[in-house]
């Protein structure tokens, strides 16, 4: 048995990895109420962790309520299919969850938020490094075939008067 294999068995998973693999869930403090707008039923949902109000059609809210952080997309698709009486695909459930993730609807613990911010910062740094131009930092320009020392010495001899107090005052 090699050392890597032994450590995988002995040590717990890294929190970032386990948190990234969790299923989405609704904030426990979420409150909702049905309203009638323009003759149609609409569910207004207040999410305290996001400090936002969301509006859902009743069918979408019925699906969103099934996300508890423990059920897989397959299980949610089966439950929702039973509730509405029609077949619902797990990929559609995954897409629905991704859409709600993009508007920051799902609940995240402070630890999950910190890990997400760290991952975003790493990605931003990686993008900046890739975007950096060859000439962006002039202190790092290399002249492999030319030594500018002799040129600058001759240039200084002819422009030395520029660096005198008399020239600066004038």
Protein Blocks (a to p, Z undefined) as FASTA:
>chain_A
ZZklmmmmmpccdfklmmmmpccdddfkbccddddeehiacdddddfklopacdddfklm
mmmmmpgolacfklmmmmmmmmnopacdfklmmmmmmmmmmnomaccdfklmmmmmmmmm
mmmmmmmmmmpcfklpmmlpccfkbcfklmmmmmmmmmmmmmpmklmmZZ
